[in-house]
Amino acid sequence: MTTSEIQAVFIDRDGTIGGSEEVIFPGSFELFPFTTDSLRTLKNADILIFSFTNQPGVSRGDAQFDDFQDELTSFGFDKAFICPHQHGEGCTCRKPSPDMLIQAALEYGLKLKNCVVIGDRWTDMIAAQRAGCMKVLVKTGSGEKDMAKYRSNQFFGEWLEAVPDYIAEDLSDAVKWIIMK
């Protein structure tokens, strides 16, 4: 796939665009120094950029859905797809489910095979695999730990099959790889 064929890039929040592997609520969240330029590079290539993130603090009452939505769009995302549910709540949108990706495809008329997912967790790679997207794992956030689990065969079945198409040092490296396609 060439850059001109890429319709959208879905990017995880915590550990991928900033913060750490821990959830940091809106107002305290800080972007990595390269994030703004990376998002601008994708926009300049006429690629839609979406955040897709699990934020269970919303259902616990620790944060508001709109605060995440407002924060992410202020960073430059075209839209944020947010799962507000806790693990085990029985929703269908929580990663590793591909439902947020499918919802975006329906809303924006996307072919998911022409989309890329960038994230720091293996659940991001599974969601991308299930949706048919290209997969880029960044080493920031939980990326190094998840790569170590993969390399030591701690992932099984479809988890093992979600091998990233590219392993990037960070979001900037991931975007450079996408643009060079």
Backbone as CSV, one residue per row, in Angstrom:
resi,resn,N_x,N_y,N_z,CA_x,CA_y,CA_z,C_x,C_y,C_z
1,MET,0.845,-1.169,0.000,0.000,0.000,0.000,0.897,1.240,0.000
2,THR,0.556,2.196,-0.811,1.306,3.451,-0.855,0.627,4.483,0.044
3,THR,1.340,5.547,0.349,0.791,6.603,1.197,-0.499,7.153,0.609
4,SER,-0.570,7.283,-0.692,-1.771,7.842,-1.315,-2.992,6.941,-1.146
5,GLU,-2.779,5.666,-0.851,-3.892,4.743,-0.644,-4.364,4.695,0.809
6,ILE,-3.578,5.248,1.719,-3.942,5.217,3.136,-5.032,6.250,3.381
7,GLN,-6.175,5.768,3.872,-7.302,6.649,4.120,-7.280,7.252,5.523
8,ALA,-6.840,6.468,6.503,-6.879,6.934,7.890,-5.829,6.213,8.717
9,VAL,-5.406,6.905,9.772,-4.514,6.316,10.762,-5.207,6.433,12.108
10,PHE,-5.306,5.313,12.802,-5.895,5.243,14.136,-4.753,5.175,15.136
11,ILE,-4.766,6.066,16.110,-3.651,6.160,17.044,-4.173,6.053,18.482
12,ASP,-3.546,5.164,19.231,-3.858,5.004,20.644,-3.419,6.258,21.409
13,ARG,-3.943,6.456,22.587,-3.626,7.659,23.378,-2.464,7.411,24.340
14,ASP,-2.729,6.723,25.450,-1.783,6.592,26.557,-0.564,5.770,26.164
15,GLY,0.603,6.400,26.248,1.848,5.730,25.907,2.222,5.817,24.442
16,THR,1.298,6.276,23.603,1.561,6.365,22.163,1.756,7.817,21.725
17,ILE,0.835,8.693,22.124,0.986,10.115,21.769,1.570,10.927,22.916
18,GLY,1.582,10.350,24.109,2.086,11.050,25.279,1.822,10.246,26.525
19,GLY,2.038,10.887,27.662,1.787,10.223,28.924,2.714,9.048,29.152
20,SER,2.146,7.990,29.676,2.898,6.774,29.961,1.963,5.602,29.742
21,GLU,2.345,4.438,30.219,1.448,3.297,30.079,0.272,3.395,31.052
22,GLU,0.362,4.311,31.993,-0.733,4.556,32.932,-1.671,5.607,32.354
23,VAL,-2.935,5.536,32.754,-3.907,6.523,32.284,-3.695,7.831,33.032
24,ILE,-3.581,8.891,32.276,-3.490,10.239,32.829,-4.708,10.982,32.296
25,PHE,-5.493,11.532,33.186,-6.754,12.145,32.777,-6.536,13.488,32.078
26,PRO,-7.511,13.898,31.267,-7.414,15.191,30.582,-7.128,16.311,31.572
27,GLY,-6.329,17.253,31.113,-5.917,18.364,31.962,-4.518,18.153,32.513
28,SER,-4.142,16.884,32.727,-2.795,16.555,33.219,-1.969,15.828,32.169
29,PHE,-2.618,15.423,31.094,-1.952,14.642,30.050,-1.024,15.527,29.235
30,GLU,0.206,15.045,28.994,1.166,15.800,28.195,1.588,14.992,26.974
31,LEU,1.578,15.642,25.825,2.025,15.012,24.588,3.539,14.841,24.584
32,PHE,4.012,13.815,23.880,5.444,13.708,23.629,5.848,14.888,22.744
33,PRO,7.101,15.331,22.810,7.526,16.501,22.030,7.309,16.373,20.522
34,PHE,7.312,15.173,19.983,7.194,14.965,18.541,5.764,14.733,18.070
35,THR,4.813,14.662,18.977,3.444,14.277,18.603,2.768,15.297,17.693
36,THR,2.833,16.560,18.043,2.149,17.581,17.244,2.658,17.581,15.807
37,ASP,3.965,17.531,15.619,4.527,17.494,14.263,4.132,16.220,13.534
38,SER,4.075,15.109,14.238,3.694,13.837,13.617,2.250,13.882,13.122
39,LEU,1.362,14.418,13.942,-0.044,14.531,13.530,-0.173,15.486,12.344
40,ARG,0.580,16.577,12.382,0.551,17.551,11.281,1.045,16.910,9.978
41,THR,2.062,16.078,10.068,2.588,15.392,8.885,1.511,14.521,8.246
42,LEU,0.764,13.798,9.059,-0.329,12.966,8.516,-1.412,13.835,7.886
43,LYS,-1.785,14.916,8.556,-2.801,15.830,8.019,-2.352,16.423,6.685
44,ASN,-1.082,16.808,6.603,-0.550,17.389,5.368,-0.530,16.383,4.224
45,ALA,-0.560,15.093,4.553,-0.617,14.040,3.534,-2.074,13.674,3.209
46,ASP,-3.017,14.477,3.693,-4.464,14.255,3.475,-4.932,12.902,4.001
47,ILE,-4.398,12.525,5.157,-4.804,11.288,5.818,-5.627,11.668,7.043
48,LEU,-6.800,11.053,7.183,-7.607,11.267,8.388,-6.872,10.671,9.578
49,ILE,-6.948,11.355,10.715,-6.338,10.803,11.923,-7.388,10.705,13.023
50,PHE,-7.471,9.519,13.577,-8.433,9.236,14.633,-7.698,8.693,15.851
51,SER,-8.162,9.095,17.004,-7.703,8.461,18.226,-8.657,7.296,18.481
52,PHE,-8.113,6.195,18.967,-8.985,5.133,19.456,-8.371,4.598,20.732
53,THR,-9.186,4.676,21.794,-8.635,4.479,23.126,-9.650,3.876,24.086
54,ASN,-9.147,3.008,24.954,-9.951,2.495,26.064,-9.767,3.462,27.235
55,GLN,-10.845,3.959,27.802,-10.775,4.882,28.935,-11.790,4.473,30.002
56,PRO,-11.481,3.408,30.763,-12.422,2.906,31.766,-12.696,3.876,32.907
57,GLY,-11.864,4.891,33.066,-12.109,5.885,34.108,-13.418,6.624,33.915
58,VAL,-13.921,6.640,32.679,-15.201,7.300,32.407,-16.325,6.554,33.122
59,SER,-16.384,5.227,32.973,-17.479,4.472,33.605,-17.326,4.413,35.125
60,ARG,-16.103,4.591,35.622,-15.887,4.633,37.076,-16.218,6.010,37.653
61,GLY,-16.426,6.998,36.770,-16.725,8.347,37.229,-15.492,9.180,37.540
62,ASP,-14.310,8.693,37.154,-13.062,9.417,37.407,-12.822,10.543,36.410
63,ALA,-13.461,10.457,35.256,-13.273,11.444,34.185,-14.535,11.482,33.330
64,GLN,-14.655,12.551,32.549,-15.823,12.704,31.687,-15.468,12.368,30.242
65,PHE,-16.377,11.696,29.557,-16.196,11.329,28.161,-15.865,12.558,27.316
66,ASP,-16.637,13.616,27.489,-16.445,14.837,26.696,-15.070,15.458,26.912
67,ASP,-14.512,15.310,28.125,-13.172,15.851,28.383,-12.126,15.135,27.528
68,PHE,-12.248,13.800,27.406,-11.333,13.060,26.530,-11.536,13.481,25.076
69,GLN,-12.801,13.546,24.655,-13.123,13.917,23.280,-12.565,15.308,22.939
70,ASP,-12.816,16.268,23.827,-12.345,17.641,23.593,-10.821,17.704,23.557
71,GLU,-10.172,17.014,24.498,-8.712,17.024,24.546,-8.128,16.459,23.256
72,LEU,-8.628,15.315,22.831,-8.065,14.643,21.653,-8.294,15.441,20.372
73,THR,-9.464,16.048,20.222,-9.680,16.859,19.029,-8.833,18.138,19.088
74,SER,-8.565,18.658,20.296,-7.698,19.842,20.400,-6.263,19.519,19.996
75,PHE,-5.868,18.254,20.103,-4.532,17.834,19.670,-4.428,17.747,18.153
76,GLY,-5.582,17.714,17.460,-5.568,17.655,16.001,-6.230,16.431,15.404
77,PHE,-6.772,15.550,16.235,-7.467,14.376,15.703,-8.772,14.795,15.046
78,ASP,-9.122,14.125,13.952,-10.400,14.403,13.286,-11.566,13.960,14.156
79,LYS,-11.354,12.880,14.890,-12.374,12.387,15.819,-11.694,11.414,16.767
80,ALA,-12.271,11.283,17.949,-11.781,10.305,18.916,-12.848,9.237,19.110
81,PHE,-12.446,7.999,18.946,-13.316,6.861,19.230,-12.874,6.322,20.588
82,ILE,-13.789,6.371,21.544,-13.447,6.090,22.939,-14.341,4.997,23.495
83,CYS,-13.735,3.955,24.050,-14.482,2.967,24.825,-14.429,3.421,26.276
84,PRO,-15.583,3.766,26.860,-15.591,4.274,28.235,-15.762,3.172,29.289
85,HIS,-15.756,1.924,28.861,-16.089,0.807,29.751,-14.870,0.193,30.426
86,GLN,-15.111,-0.419,31.573,-14.070,-1.146,32.282,-13.940,-2.552,31.709
87,HIS,-12.770,-3.122,31.895,-12.546,-4.515,31.495,-13.568,-5.379,32.235
88,GLY,-14.173,-6.302,31.535,-15.141,-7.202,32.147,-16.545,-6.651,32.213
89,GLU,-16.776,-5.466,31.680,-18.108,-4.864,31.708,-19.016,-5.435,30.619
90,GLY,-18.423,-6.183,29.684,-19.223,-6.844,28.669,-19.554,-6.002,27.452
91,CYS,-18.842,-4.919,27.244,-19.116,-4.097,26.062,-18.490,-4.755,24.831
92,THR,-18.865,-4.264,23.668,-18.285,-4.796,22.430,-17.242,-3.857,21.843
93,CYS,-17.039,-2.687,22.459,-16.125,-1.707,21.857,-14.714,-1.759,22.417
94,ARG,-14.516,-2.341,23.570,-13.202,-2.310,24.224,-12.163,-3.098,23.435
95,LYS,-10.995,-2.456,23.193,-9.907,-3.165,22.528,-9.517,-4.360,23.399
96,PRO,-9.313,-5.506,22.817,-8.892,-5.768,21.447,-10.014,-5.936,20.421
97,SER,-11.238,-5.621,20.775,-12.320,-5.660,19.793,-12.040,-4.640,18.690
98,PRO,-12.394,-4.976,17.450,-12.222,-4.017,16.360,-13.404,-3.063,16.199
99,ASP,-14.350,-3.075,17.125,-15.590,-2.325,16.935,-15.404,-0.817,16.745
100,MET,-14.449,-0.193,17.453,-14.240,1.249,17.236,-13.726,1.506,15.825
101,LEU,-12.897,0.613,15.312,-12.385,0.743,13.940,-13.524,0.553,12.931
102,ILE,-14.370,-0.425,13.185,-15.509,-0.692,12.302,-16.486,0.481,12.318
103,GLN,-16.717,1.052,13.507,-17.602,2.218,13.616,-17.062,3.378,12.768
104,ALA,-15.758,3.615,12.850,-15.146,4.684,12.054,-15.286,4.405,10.563
105,ALA,-15.089,3.152,10.180,-15.215,2.786,8.761,-16.622,3.065,8.259
106,LEU,-17.616,2.749,9.068,-19.001,2.996,8.672,-19.291,4.499,8.608
107,GLU,-18.823,5.247,9.585,-19.077,6.702,9.617,-18.381,7.455,8.492
108,TYR,-17.177,7.005,8.130,-16.359,7.759,7.182,-16.177,7.066,5.832
109,GLY,-16.844,5.934,5.617,-16.732,5.233,4.343,-15.327,4.715,4.072
110,LEU,-14.678,4.206,5.096,-13.296,3.729,4.972,-13.237,2.255,4.596
111,LYS,-12.192,1.912,3.878,-11.824,0.511,3.677,-10.718,0.255,4.686
112,LEU,-10.991,-0.579,5.685,-10.037,-0.756,6.770,-8.707,-1.349,6.307
113,LYS,-8.704,-2.044,5.172,-7.430,-2.551,4.649,-6.531,-1.396,4.193
114,ASN,-7.117,-0.205,4.033,-6.365,0.989,3.650,-6.137,1.915,4.845
115,CYS,-6.150,1.326,6.038,-5.956,2.100,7.259,-4.823,1.486,8.082
116,VAL,-4.254,2.300,8.945,-3.133,1.886,9.792,-3.496,2.145,11.247
117,VAL,-3.125,1.225,12.117,-3.279,1.396,13.555,-1.893,1.547,14.158
118,ILE,-1.725,2.566,15.010,-0.478,2.768,15.748,-0.814,2.702,17.228
119,GLY,-0.113,1.831,17.938,-0.351,1.717,19.372,0.825,1.115,20.100
120,ASP,0.754,1.162,21.421,1.840,0.642,22.250,1.481,-0.676,22.937
121,ARG,0.300,-1.180,22.713,-0.130,-2.425,23.365,-0.528,-3.461,22.329
122,TRP,-0.378,-4.705,22.734,-0.743,-5.799,21.835,-2.238,-5.785,21.553
123,THR,-3.052,-5.262,22.461,-4.491,-5.164,22.200,-4.767,-4.261,21.000
124,ASP,-3.921,-3.259,20.788,-4.049,-2.409,19.598,-3.773,-3.228,18.341
125,MET,-2.755,-4.099,18.419,-2.384,-4.936,17.272,-3.478,-5.956,16.972
126,ILE,-4.089,-6.514,18.013,-5.182,-7.486,17.828,-6.373,-6.806,17.163
127,ALA,-6.752,-5.634,17.657,-7.889,-4.904,17.060,-7.607,-4.638,15.585
128,ALA,-6.391,-4.202,15.284,-6.013,-3.941,13.889,-6.072,-5.217,13.057
129,GLN,-5.548,-6.299,13.591,-5.551,-7.587,12.888,-6.988,-8.020,12.574
130,ARG,-7.843,-7.931,13.570,-9.242,-8.350,13.400,-9.978,-7.488,12.378
131,ALA,-9.575,-6.218,12.267,-10.229,-5.298,11.328,-9.589,-5.326,9.942
132,GLY,-8.409,-5.926,9.831,-7.719,-5.967,8.540,-6.852,-4.760,8.267
133,CYS,-6.498,-4.012,9.310,-5.642,-2.818,9.164,-4.168,-3.210,9.250
134,MET,-3.318,-2.319,8.747,-1.878,-2.451,8.977,-1.621,-2.120,10.439
135,LYS,-0.552,-2.712,10.995,-0.275,-2.594,12.421,1.126,-2.056,12.672
136,VAL,1.197,-0.994,13.497,2.490,-0.436,13.894,2.519,-0.372,15.419
137,LEU,3.485,-1.074,16.006,3.686,-1.044,17.446,4.802,-0.061,17.758
138,VAL,4.530,0.881,18.664,5.574,1.811,19.106,6.182,1.283,20.401
139,LYS,7.460,1.575,20.603,8.173,1.088,21.783,7.942,1.958,23.021
140,THR,7.267,3.087,22.860,6.962,3.941,24.005,5.839,3.294,24.815
141,GLY,5.526,3.838,25.977,4.458,3.292,26.805,4.720,1.844,27.167
142,SER,3.786,0.971,26.818,3.911,-0.468,27.093,4.555,-1.231,25.951
143,GLY,4.959,-0.547,24.905,5.460,-1.208,23.707,6.628,-2.142,23.942
144,GLU,7.626,-1.691,24.690,8.795,-2.546,24.964,8.380,-3.795,25.728
145,LYS,7.519,-3.633,26.748,7.066,-4.787,27.546,6.279,-5.774,26.688
146,ASP,5.385,-5.241,25.841,4.591,-6.138,25.003,5.452,-6.847,23.964
147,MET,6.468,-6.164,23.443,7.395,-6.827,22.508,8.151,-7.946,23.214
148,ALA,8.564,-7.727,24.458,9.272,-8.752,25.223,8.371,-9.970,25.450
149,LYS,7.098,-9.733,25.741,6.154,-10.847,25.912,6.013,-11.630,24.612
150,TYR,5.923,-10.907,23.502,5.808,-11.571,22.201,7.055,-12.413,21.923
151,ARG,8.203,-11.819,22.125,9.461,-12.517,21.830,9.691,-13.716,22.742
152,SER,9.110,-13.705,23.941,9.281,-14.845,24.844,8.100,-15.817,24.760
153,ASN,7.315,-15.687,23.679,6.189,-16.600,23.411,5.125,-16.597,24.502
154,GLN,4.886,-15.454,25.118,3.827,-15.353,26.124,2.465,-15.051,25.501
155,PHE,2.427,-14.798,24.202,1.161,-14.603,23.504,0.830,-15.880,22.755
156,PHE,-0.440,-16.247,22.731,-0.869,-17.477,22.076,-2.005,-17.206,21.100
157,GLY,-2.244,-18.164,20.215,-3.366,-18.095,19.285,-3.350,-16.842,18.448
158,GLU,-4.524,-16.196,18.355,-4.620,-15.007,17.515,-3.763,-13.867,18.058
159,TRP,-3.439,-13.891,19.345,-2.556,-12.877,19.900,-1.182,-12.989,19.250
160,LEU,-0.752,-14.228,19.024,0.541,-14.458,18.398,0.522,-14.032,16.928
161,GLU,-0.642,-14.153,16.293,-0.773,-13.843,14.871,-0.826,-12.350,14.570
162,ALA,-0.953,-11.520,15.593,-1.079,-10.077,15.380,0.286,-9.402,15.330
163,VAL,1.197,-9.998,14.611,2.554,-9.455,14.502,2.493,-8.098,13.796
164,PRO,3.133,-7.092,14.382,3.115,-5.767,13.746,3.765,-5.790,12.361
165,ASP,3.265,-4.937,11.479,3.884,-4.756,10.169,5.166,-3.943,10.306
166,TYR,5.225,-3.141,11.382,6.417,-2.348,11.640,6.502,-2.095,13.138
167,ILE,7.709,-2.119,13.663,7.953,-1.776,15.060,8.722,-0.465,15.051
168,ALA,8.107,0.558,15.635,8.663,1.908,15.599,9.222,2.306,16.959
169,GLU,10.217,3.141,16.925,10.761,3.668,18.183,9.700,4.491,18.911
170,ASP,8.935,5.266,18.143,7.929,6.160,18.717,6.972,6.584,17.594
171,LEU,6.040,7.453,17.925,5.054,7.913,16.941,5.723,8.589,15.747
172,SER,6.738,9.375,15.986,7.435,10.053,14.900,8.005,9.048,13.903
173,ASP,8.649,8.018,14.401,9.198,6.963,13.553,8.078,6.243,12.795
174,ALA,6.975,5.979,13.471,5.834,5.314,12.831,5.295,6.141,11.666
175,VAL,5.142,7.443,11.899,4.617,8.324,10.846,5.595,8.404,9.677
176,LYS,6.881,8.483,9.951,7.871,8.498,8.871,7.756,7.224,8.033
177,TRP,7.578,6.087,8.686,7.425,4.815,7.975,6.171,4.839,7.077
178,ILE,5.078,5.364,7.604,3.831,5.436,6.838,4.015,6.344,5.605
179,ILE,4.611,7.499,5.820,4.776,8.478,4.740,5.721,7.949,3.655
180,MET,6.672,7.105,4.032,7.634,6.557,3.059,7.049,5.407,2.248
181,LYS,5.870,4.944,2.589,5.274,3.791,1.888,4.984,4.117,0.449
